[in-house]
């Protein structure tokens, strides 16, 4: 089907086609030998242009209609891009018409999730609700094709992220684009994941980044970075679904509160959560999806549309889990008490305008907080926190630094507990050796236990996560007392 007359497709979905934009993409992806763009690079081209995420078969069909060769010259490349846009818009209109059974040019809102899925989008329910409200503040029960175009356009532009997530991701890109080139290397992109507090492993992150190879040394533009983050989100969602399925089958989580379930989810994703922090985030996020009932029959999303991928049955949905995870990350996994303590300390050591703190003063502030870190390690952590290389960091960077110190402390405690357990299992004649006994006492002193027998018994009874949490609390108490 053809688009209706007066359609604003180019404006709302992909922006107006731009010859300079196509020329720049052609230069970027053209083969250095032939000076033409190979067909195998065309899906990457469309992603870098921020258009959509087509299948290879779809791309091959369009490219084949332009040229029978396996390469496209500049003229053929421009024709390919324009054909893709036109075809995509016609497909969106066809899909919309499929749900417009009565032919009145209207779609009932409870069909929106299914339509978005058929068009290749996989949005979470809270994102769909946010964008729907943004495009149609009056929340009608029916929408026309132009409204759907705008909704689809925002999904494409933001790569399926909510507005706050989109802004956080873009801001992270701009902060790490220190030279102002508008690009990041793959190594820098992976560094941004830690900056944003993602738990994806280095190997998995590099695997995602390897999809972005071109003639510019695999530098990622802002649009490439958004696509990269969307793919990272897809990896994270797969991990969330697997974790939710394990939690649903676990007797330990059945009937538990949302707090307990979120603690289990965070542990499964590689975080070490504090239950107090989890409770605060759950409350702050207002984690309830009952407000979807405000959008007509959109509450039926979970039941029959496949819009949200999570098992329900008393467990958490993917959308709920992702909303929680984003807020947890944005708070650096810290409690309100910890954040207030950091803010107070930061204020004591900040410069006159209060906007930043020097690296030297930040190091002094860490000492004041009671963090005992080797000088070289501390210096490296401070330099890593100073992304811009200005010699200063802001309050959010200071919080991020505290989160990294806490992660380092958790790692040290875990290693100490493992070593203590290993020493406890040695034969009696070896255990009687003074060297072994001294090491045990040193480990227990590090773990803030005065008496070896009481300390070992207590730690054994708590399990790993319980023991680490108790040791963290003990060590924090010691730091507060020493101040």
N, C-alpha and C positions, 0 to 999 in steps of 0.2 A: 504494500500500500504506500501511497505517496503522502507526505506531510500535508496537513491542511494549510490553506492559504493564510499567510500572515504569521506562520509559526515562528517563534523566537528561539528555535533550536540552537543555532550557532551561538547565540548570546548566553543561553542558560546552561547548556551542557558543556561545551568545550571552549567557549570564547570565539571571537571572530577569527577565521583563518588568517594567518600572517605570513606573507612571502618571506620576510627576513627570518621568521621563526623556522620555517621549513628549510631555508638555506642553511641556517646554523645547524639544524639537526642533520642535514645531508652531509655537511663537512665533518661533523662529529662521528658519524657512523659509516662513512664511505671507506671502502677498502683502500689502503695506501697504494697498492699496486695498480688496480684497475681504475681507481677514482670513482667507483660506483658503489651503491649500497647493496650488499648481498641480502637475499630474501630472509636468511636465517636471523638477521638483525632487526627485521621489521617489527616483531612483537615488542622488542625493547624500545624501538623508536616511538611506538604508540604510547607506551608507558611513560617515557621521558617527556612526551608532549602533554601528558596529563589528560589523555583522552579517556581510555577505558582499558580493560584487561581482556582482550580477545583470545580465543583459542588459536593454536597454530594453523588448524585446518581453515578457520575463518580467514586468517591473514593470507594463507596460500591461495585461497580462492580469489580474493580481491587482487592480489599481486598478479595472479595468472591472467586476470581479465585486462591488466595493463600491459604486460609484456610476457612473452613466452620464455625469455631468458631468466637466468637465476640471479641477475643483477639489475638494478634500476639506475639509470642516469638521472640527472637533476630534473629534467622534464618529466620523466616517468615517475620519479619520487613525489613531485608535487601533485601529479595526477592521482597517485596512490593515496596520498593524504586526504585530498578533497573527496575522493570516492569513498574512503573509509568513513568520513564524517557524514556524508549523505546517506550511506547505507545504514550506519548506526542509528541515525535519527529515524529513518523509515522503519527500522526494526523496533525501536521504542514505541513508535506509533502503532505498529502492528500488534505488539504485545498489549498495549493499552486497549486497543479495540477488541482484543480477545476477551477482556474482562468487561467491556462495555456491551453487555448482552442485549440491552434494549436499544442500542444505537443512538443514545441521546448525548454521547460525548461526555459521560460522567462515570466516575468510578466510586463505588462505596468504599469508605475508608478501611473497612475490615479486609478488603482485598489488596490493600497497598503492600503489606509484607510479601504476599505471594507474587505480586507483580515485580517488586524489586528483586526478588530471588530469581525470577524468570529472566530478568534483564542482566543478570550476572553480578548483582550486588549481594553482599552478605552482611547487612548491617545488624547491629544489636538493637534490641527493642528501645533502650533508653536513648540511643542516637536517633532512631527513627522518630520517636516522640518529640525529641528536641527540634529536629529539622522540620517536622510537620508543623509544630507550633511557630517556628520562625517564619515559615513560608505562609502559613494560614493561621494568624493569631486568633481568629474567631472560631477555630476548630469546627469546620463544617462536617457533616456526615458524608457529603459527596464532593469530589474534586474533578476539575476538568484536566485536559491534556497539558495545558500550559503550566498549571500548578504542579503536575507530575514532572514536567520538564525541569522546573526549578528545584524540586526535591532531588531528582536524579542528578542535577548539576552540582548541588551541594555535596552529595555523596561522593561524586567523582572528584570534586575540587579538594575535599578534605580526606580523601582516601578512606572513608568510612569512620573517621574519628569524630568524636563530639567536638564542639567548638573549643572548649577548654583544653582538651587533649591536643587538638590541632595547634592551638596557640603555644602550648608548652613545647611541642615538638619543634615548631618553627623557631621559637625563641632559642632552644638548645642548638639548633643548626647555626643561627646567627651568632651566638656566643662563641662557638667553636670555629667559625669562619674568620679567624683572626686576621688573615691577610686581605679580607674583603674581596676575594676572587669569586665568590658565589659558588664555590665547590669545596668538598671535603674528600680526603683520601679514604680508602677503605679502613685503614688503621684508625683514623680520626673518627670515622663513623662508629666503629666498635667501641671506642672510648666514650662516645656520647651515650651509649646504652648504660654504662655504669653511672654516668652523670644523671641519667633519668631514673636510676635505681631499678633497672630491669635485671632479671636473674638468668637470662639466657647465657649459656656457656660461650666461651670465646670461640670454640670450634664451631658451634652452631651458628653464631653470629657471622663468622667469616664465611661459612657455607652460604648464608643468605647474601652476603656482600659480593660473593663471587659471581652472582648473576648480573652484575653491573660492569661488564667489561666492554670497553669501546676504544677508540683511537686516542683518547686523551689520558692514557695511563690509569684508567679505572677511577677517575675522579667523579664524584657524585654531585650533581646539581641539587638545588633545593627540592625540585620535583622528584628527582631520583631518590633523595633522602626520604621523602614522604612515602614513596613506593616501598623503599627498604623497610621503613617503620611499619607499613601495612603488612608486609610479609613477616616481619618479626611478630606482629600482633597475631597473625594466623598461626605461627608456631606456638605462641603463648596460649592461644585459645585451645589448640590441640592438647597441650599439657594440662590446661584447666579441666577440659572434658575428661581426660584420663584420670586426673586426680579426683574429680567429683564422682566418677564411677567407682573408684576404689573406696572413697569415703562412704558412698551409699551402701557398699557391700560390707563395710566394717561395722562390727557390733559396737565399737568404741564411740561411734558418732551418732548412732540411731537415737532419736529423741532428744538429742542435745540442742542447746541454744545455738543461735546464729554465731555467737562469739566463738564457741568451741569448734564449730564447723569451719569458720574462717581461719582459726589457728591451724587446724589440720590442713587446710588448703595451702596456706603460706609455707608450712613445713614441706609439703609435697613439692612446692615450686622452688625450694632451695633457700627460703628465708628463715631467719630465726626470730619469730614474733614474740613480743611481750603481750600477755593477755590484757593488760591494762590499755595498751595502745590499740589493740584490736577492738576492745569494747568502745573506746572513744571514737574510732573511725566508723564503726557500725552505726553509732548514734549520730555522728556528724553527717554521714551520708544519707541518713533517713532511709535505710535500705528496705524499701517496700515498693513493689511494682503495682500495687492496687490502683495507683493514680492513672494507670493506663485506661481505666474505665471511663476517663474523661473524654477519650477519643472514640466515641461510638462503640463499636464492637471490637475494638482493638485488643480488649482483654482476652479474646479467643486466640491470640497469636500463639501462645504456648501450647494450646490444645491441638490445633490442626494445620498450622501453616508451615511449620518447620522454620519459623523465623528465628527462634532462639534455640540453640543446639543442645541445651543442657537437659539432663534428666531432672524431673521435678520430684514427685513422690516424697515431699517433705524435705528434699535437699535444696541446694542453691541452684540458681540458673546461671548460665554463662554471663548474662548481662549484669546480674547482681554481683557476681564474682569480679567482673572486670571493673565495675564502678568502684567496688571496695578496693581493689588492687591499685587503681589509679590514685585514689585519695591516700592510701597507705604509702605509696611511692612518693607522692608530692609532699608528704610530711616527713619523708626520709625515715619512716618507721619509728619515729620518736614520739614519746608521750607529751602531753601538754605541759607537764611538770618539767620534763627535760628541755623542751623548747623554751619555756620561760626562764629556766636557769641559764641556758645558752644565751638568750637575748640579754639578760641582766649582765652576764660576764662580758659579752660583746660590747655593750654600752660602756662598760668601765674602761675598756681598752681602745675604743674607737677614736677617730680623729674628731676635729671640732664639728664638722658638718654631719657626722653620724652616718655617712653613706658608705664608708669603707673602713677597713682596718688593715694596717701593714702586716706583711708576713711575719716580721719580727714580733710585733705585738700579738699577733694571732698565736705564735708559738708560746709567748709568755702567758697568754690567756689559757692555753691548754695545760700549762704547768699549774696555773692557779686552780684549774678544775680538777687537778690531781692525776692527770694522765702521764704516766711514766713511759716515755717512748725514746728509744735510742736516737741520738742526735741526727744521724744520717737518714734514718727512717722518717723522722719528723720533718726534716728538711724536704725530702722527696714528696711526702704527702702534702706539705704546704705548697710546693711548686706545682703539683698536680691540681690542687684546688684553684690556683691562680691561672685559669685558662687563658686569659688575655695577655699574661706576662707583664702586667702593670705593677707588680710588687704589692698589690693590695687585693683583698677579697671582701665581698659583701656578706650580709647576714645569712642569706640562703647558702652561700658557699661555706660559711662557718658551720651551719647545720649539716651540710653534706660532709664536711670534714669530720664532724662528731660521729656521724653514721658510719664512716669508714673506720674510725678508731674503734667503735663498738664492734664492728665486724671482725677487726683484727683481734680484739680482746676475746671474742667468742671462739675464734680459731685457736688462740693460745690456751684457753680454758679446756677446749675439747682435747687438744694434744696432751695437756697435763693430766686430764682424767684417764685418757687411754694409757699413758705411761704409768699412772698410779695403779690401774687395773692390772697391767702387765707385771708390776713389781709384787702385787698381792698374790699372784699365782705362782711365784717362784718357789722352789723346794725350801723347806724349813732351814736346812743347813746354809743355803745361799742367803736366805732372808735375814739370818742372824749377822751377816757381814755388816760391818759398820758403814761401808760405802753405800750399801742398799738402804740402810736405815736413814742415813743422812739425806739421801735423795728423796725418800718418802717425806721426811720432815720439810724439806725445801718445797716440794710440790704442794703439801698441805698448807704451808705458809702462804704460797702464792694464791691458793684457793681460799685463803682467809679462815682456815680452821686451826685452832690452837692445839687440840689433842688428836693424835693420830687415830686412836681407836674410834673415838666418837665421829671424827671426820669421815673415815672410811665407811663406817656403818651407815651414816646418814646419806652419803653420796650414793652408795649401792641401792638404798631403798627408794631413791627418787627417779632412777632411770636417767638417760643421757640429757634429755631436754629439761627435765626438772632440776637436775644437778647444775647444769649450766646456768639456768635462770636464777637459782638460789645463790650461786657463786657471784654472778653479776650483781645481784642485790647486795651481797655482803661487801663486795669490792666498792660499790658505789657508796655504801654507808661509811666505809673507811675513808674514802676521798672527802666526803662531806665533813666527817669528824676532824680530819687533818686540816681542813680549811678553817 
